[in-house]
Amino acid sequence: DQQVKQNSPSLSVQEGRISILNCDYTNSMFDYFLWYKKYPAEGPTFLISISSIKDKNEDGRFTVFLNKSAKHLSLHIVPSQPGDSAVYFCAAVTGNQFYFGTGTSLTVIP
Amino acid sequence: GAGVSQTPSNKVTEKGKYVELRCDPISGHTALYWYRQSLGQGPEFLIYFQGTGAADDSGLPNDRFFAVRPEGSVSTLKIQRTERGDSAVYLCASSPGGRGVGTQYFGPGTRLTVL
Protein backbone atom coordinates (compact mmCIF):
# COMPACT_ATOMS: atom_id res chain seq x y z
CA ASP A 1 0.00 0.00 0.00
CA GLN A 2 1.93 2.97 -1.34
CA GLN A 3 0.93 6.04 0.67
CA VAL A 4 3.25 8.36 -1.26
CA LYS A 5 3.36 8.14 -5.03
CA GLN A 6 5.54 9.65 -7.69
CA ASN A 7 3.89 8.69 -10.94
CA SER A 8 6.59 9.94 -13.28
CA PRO A 9 9.64 7.70 -13.12
CA SER A 10 11.68 10.07 -15.28
CA LEU A 11 11.76 13.64 -16.54
CA SER A 12 14.02 15.43 -19.05
CA VAL A 13 14.34 19.20 -19.10
CA GLN A 14 16.49 21.63 -21.03
CA GLU A 15 19.04 23.59 -19.04
CA GLY A 16 17.64 26.94 -17.92
CA ARG A 17 14.03 25.81 -18.06
CA ILE A 18 11.78 24.89 -15.15
CA SER A 19 11.66 21.35 -13.76
CA ILE A 20 8.43 20.31 -12.05
CA LEU A 21 8.38 17.11 -10.04
CA ASN A 22 5.10 15.84 -8.66
CA CYS A 23 4.08 13.75 -5.69
CA ASP A 24 0.70 12.51 -4.45
CA TYR A 25 -0.21 11.09 -1.07
CA THR A 26 -3.19 9.37 0.46
CA ASN A 27 -2.82 9.75 4.23
CA SER A 28 -4.36 12.95 5.61
CA MET A 29 -2.39 12.46 8.85
CA PHE A 30 0.87 13.47 7.20
CA ASP A 31 1.99 16.74 8.73
CA TYR A 32 5.35 17.34 7.11
CA PHE A 33 6.66 16.81 3.61
CA LEU A 34 10.20 16.73 2.29
CA TRP A 35 12.12 16.39 -0.94
CA TYR A 36 15.42 14.53 -1.17
CA LYS A 37 17.93 14.33 -3.97
CA LYS A 38 19.96 11.20 -4.60
CA TYR A 39 23.04 10.60 -6.70
CA PRO A 40 24.14 7.05 -7.61
CA ALA A 41 25.94 5.16 -4.82
CA GLU A 42 25.10 7.87 -2.30
CA GLY A 43 22.39 8.23 0.30
CA PRO A 44 19.53 10.71 -0.23
CA THR A 45 20.32 14.33 0.63
CA PHE A 46 17.70 16.60 2.14
CA LEU A 47 16.67 19.39 -0.22
CA ILE A 48 13.63 21.27 1.05
CA SER A 49 10.62 20.71 3.30
CA ILE A 50 7.18 22.11 4.01
CA SER A 51 4.86 21.92 6.96
CA SER A 52 1.25 20.95 6.35
CA ILE A 53 0.15 24.35 7.66
CA LYS A 54 1.83 26.09 4.73
CA ASP A 55 1.25 25.95 0.99
CA LYS A 56 4.60 27.16 -0.27
CA ASN A 57 8.23 27.16 0.78
CA GLU A 58 11.05 28.63 -1.26
CA ASP A 59 14.81 28.18 -1.00
CA GLY A 60 16.86 29.66 -3.79
CA ARG A 61 16.08 27.87 -7.04
CA PHE A 62 13.84 25.34 -5.26
CA THR A 63 10.19 25.86 -4.35
CA VAL A 64 7.84 23.30 -2.88
CA PHE A 65 4.09 23.71 -3.23
CA LEU A 66 1.53 21.87 -1.14
CA ASN A 67 -2.12 21.42 -2.08
CA LYS A 68 -3.70 19.67 0.88
CA SER A 69 -7.17 19.40 -0.61
CA ALA A 70 -5.73 17.54 -3.58
CA LYS A 71 -3.17 15.71 -1.43
CA HIS A 72 -0.52 16.80 -3.89
CA LEU A 73 2.87 18.44 -3.63
CA SER A 74 5.32 19.54 -6.24
CA LEU A 75 8.93 20.65 -6.43
CA HIS A 76 9.85 23.41 -8.86
CA ILE A 77 13.46 23.95 -9.86
CA VAL A 78 14.17 27.10 -11.82
CA PRO A 79 16.41 27.58 -13.63
CA SER A 80 17.38 23.92 -14.02
CA GLN A 81 21.10 23.14 -14.17
CA PRO A 82 22.92 20.01 -15.38
CA GLY A 83 24.09 19.39 -11.79
CA ASP A 84 20.45 18.98 -10.80
CA SER A 85 20.38 15.66 -12.69
CA ALA A 86 19.62 13.06 -10.02
CA VAL A 87 16.78 10.99 -8.59
CA TYR A 88 14.33 13.02 -6.50
CA PHE A 89 12.29 11.44 -3.73
CA CYS A 90 9.37 13.03 -1.96
CA ALA A 91 8.66 11.93 1.59
CA ALA A 92 5.81 12.47 4.02
CA VAL A 93 5.97 12.27 7.80
CA THR A 94 3.53 11.21 10.47
CA GLY A 95 4.73 10.50 13.98
CA ASN A 96 8.25 9.13 13.73
CA GLN A 97 7.77 7.50 10.36
CA PHE A 98 8.90 8.78 7.01
CA TYR A 99 7.12 7.45 3.91
CA PHE A 100 8.98 7.80 0.64
CA GLY A 101 7.80 7.83 -2.96
CA THR A 102 9.47 5.69 -5.61
CA GLY A 103 11.48 8.57 -7.03
CA THR A 104 11.69 10.56 -10.27
CA SER A 105 14.90 10.56 -12.27
CA LEU A 106 15.56 14.09 -13.53
CA THR A 107 17.90 14.70 -16.45
CA VAL A 108 18.82 18.28 -17.26
CA ILE A 109 20.11 18.52 -20.80
CA PRO A 110 22.86 21.10 -21.39
CA GLY B 1 34.60 12.34 7.83
CA ALA B 2 31.73 14.07 9.53
CA GLY B 3 28.92 12.25 7.74
CA VAL B 4 27.02 9.04 8.41
CA SER B 5 29.07 5.99 7.52
CA GLN B 6 27.90 2.45 6.89
CA THR B 7 29.89 -0.74 6.70
CA PRO B 8 30.28 -2.83 4.73
CA SER B 9 29.39 -1.03 1.53
CA ASN B 10 28.57 -4.35 -0.09
CA LYS B 11 27.71 -7.69 1.44
CA VAL B 12 27.10 -10.92 -0.45
CA THR B 13 25.82 -13.85 1.55
CA GLU B 14 24.11 -17.15 1.05
CA LYS B 15 20.50 -17.92 1.84
CA GLY B 16 20.09 -18.92 5.45
CA LYS B 17 23.16 -17.07 6.76
CA TYR B 18 23.29 -14.36 9.42
CA VAL B 19 24.46 -10.82 8.59
CA GLU B 20 25.21 -7.67 10.54
CA LEU B 21 25.15 -4.21 9.02
CA ARG B 22 26.75 -1.32 10.88
CA CYS B 23 25.87 2.36 11.00
CA ASP B 24 28.02 5.13 12.47
CA PRO B 25 25.86 8.23 12.84
CA ILE B 26 27.03 11.81 12.98
CA SER B 27 28.52 12.51 16.40
CA GLY B 28 25.95 13.93 18.79
CA HIS B 29 22.92 12.88 16.77
CA THR B 30 20.44 11.22 19.09
CA ALA B 31 17.97 9.97 16.48
CA LEU B 32 18.84 7.11 14.14
CA TYR B 33 16.76 5.47 11.44
CA TRP B 34 17.14 2.32 9.36
CA TYR B 35 15.53 2.01 5.93
CA ARG B 36 15.47 -0.65 3.23
CA GLN B 37 15.44 0.32 -0.42
CA SER B 38 14.57 -2.31 -2.98
CA LEU B 39 15.25 -1.85 -6.67
CA GLY B 40 12.99 0.78 -8.20
CA GLN B 41 11.45 1.70 -4.86
CA GLY B 42 11.86 4.49 -2.37
CA PRO B 43 13.38 3.93 1.08
CA GLU B 44 11.09 1.90 3.35
CA PHE B 45 11.11 2.66 7.07
CA LEU B 46 12.34 -0.17 9.31
CA ILE B 47 13.14 1.19 12.77
CA TYR B 48 13.77 4.43 14.64
CA PHE B 49 16.01 4.90 17.69
CA GLN B 50 15.93 7.83 20.05
CA GLY B 51 19.09 7.40 22.11
CA THR B 52 19.59 3.77 23.03
CA GLY B 53 15.99 2.66 22.76
CA ALA B 54 13.99 1.62 19.75
CA ALA B 55 11.21 4.21 19.81
CA ASP B 56 9.43 2.67 16.82
CA ASP B 57 10.24 -0.73 15.31
CA SER B 58 6.95 -1.20 13.50
CA GLY B 59 8.66 -1.27 10.10
CA LEU B 60 10.70 -4.39 10.74
CA PRO B 61 9.22 -6.97 8.37
CA ASN B 62 9.47 -9.99 10.68
CA ASP B 63 11.35 -11.40 13.66
CA ARG B 64 14.39 -12.27 11.56
CA PHE B 65 15.26 -8.57 11.67
CA PHE B 66 16.63 -6.94 14.79
CA ALA B 67 18.55 -3.75 15.48
CA VAL B 68 20.48 -2.46 18.46
CA ARG B 69 22.10 0.77 19.55
CA PRO B 70 23.58 -0.10 22.94
CA GLU B 71 25.45 3.14 23.64
CA GLY B 72 23.24 5.55 21.78
CA SER B 73 25.71 5.98 18.94
CA VAL B 74 26.65 3.12 16.60
CA SER B 75 23.78 0.90 15.51
CA THR B 76 23.80 -2.62 14.10
CA LEU B 77 21.03 -4.11 11.99
CA LYS B 78 20.99 -7.88 12.30
CA ILE B 79 19.29 -10.25 9.89
CA GLN B 80 18.97 -13.94 10.72
CA ARG B 81 18.33 -16.76 8.25
CA THR B 82 18.61 -14.44 5.29
CA GLU B 83 16.30 -14.94 2.33
CA ARG B 84 16.72 -13.87 -1.30
CA GLY B 85 13.95 -11.31 -0.77
CA ASP B 86 16.13 -9.53 1.79
CA SER B 87 18.40 -8.36 -1.03
CA ALA B 88 18.26 -4.55 -1.05
CA VAL B 89 20.21 -1.45 -0.11
CA TYR B 90 19.98 -0.81 3.62
CA LEU B 91 20.18 2.87 4.47
CA CYS B 92 20.88 4.47 7.80
CA ALA B 93 20.11 8.09 8.68
CA SER B 94 20.72 10.19 11.76
CA SER B 95 19.38 13.51 12.98
CA PRO B 96 20.11 15.83 15.88
CA GLY B 97 17.06 14.93 17.91
CA GLY B 98 13.34 14.95 18.31
CA ARG B 99 11.55 13.83 15.20
CA GLY B 100 14.45 15.04 13.08
CA VAL B 101 12.04 16.27 10.47
CA GLY B 102 13.93 17.80 7.60
CA THR B 103 17.33 17.13 9.14
CA GLN B 104 17.97 13.48 8.42
CA TYR B 105 21.46 12.80 7.12
CA PHE B 106 21.74 9.57 5.18
CA GLY B 107 24.69 7.26 4.85
CA PRO B 108 25.66 5.74 1.49
CA GLY B 109 23.96 2.46 2.32
CA THR B 110 24.97 -1.19 2.43
CA ARG B 111 24.04 -3.23 -0.62
CA LEU B 112 23.04 -6.70 0.59
CA THR B 113 22.83 -9.54 -1.91
CA VAL B 114 21.48 -12.89 -0.78
CA LEU B 115 22.29 -15.69 -3.20
Boltz contact constraints between the chains, C-beta under 6 A:
constraints:
  - contact:
      token1: [A, 32]
      token2: [B, 101]
      max_distance: 6.0
  - contact:
      token1: [A, 34]
      token2: [B, 102]
      max_distance: 6.0
  - contact:
      token1: [A, 42]
      token2: [B, 108]
      max_distance: 6.0
  - contact:
      token1: [A, 43]
      token2: [B, 91]
      max_distance: 6.0
  - contact:
      token1: [A, 43]
      token2: [B, 106]
      max_distance: 6.0
  - contact:
      token1: [A, 43]
      token2: [B, 107]
      max_distance: 6.0
  - contact:
      token1: [A, 43]
      token2: [B, 108]
      max_distance: 6.0
  - contact:
      token1: [A, 43]
      token2: [B, 109]
      max_distance: 6.0
  - contact:
      token1: [A, 44]
      token2: [B, 106]
      max_distance: 6.0
  - contact:
      token1: [A, 49]
      token2: [B, 102]
      max_distance: 6.0
  - contact:
      token1: [A, 89]
      token2: [B, 42]
      max_distance: 6.0
  - contact:
      token1: [A, 93]
      token2: [B, 101]
      max_distance: 6.0
  - contact:
      token1: [A, 96]
      token2: [B, 48]
      max_distance: 6.0
  - contact:
      token1: [A, 96]
      token2: [B, 56]
      max_distance: 6.0
  - contact:
      token1: [A, 97]
      token2: [B, 45]
      max_distance: 6.0
  - contact:
      token1: [A, 98]
      token2: [B, 45]
      max_distance: 6.0
  - contact:
      token1: [A, 100]
      token2: [B, 42]
      max_distance: 6.0
  - contact:
      token1: [A, 100]
      token2: [B, 43]
      max_distance: 6.0
  - contact:
      token1: [A, 101]
      token2: [B, 42]
      max_distance: 6.0
  - contact:
      token1: [A, 102]
      token2: [B, 41]
      max_distance: 6.0
  - contact:
      token1: [A, 102]
      token2: [B, 42]
      max_distance: 6.0
  - contact:
      token1: [A, 103]
      token2: [B, 42]
      max_distance: 6.0
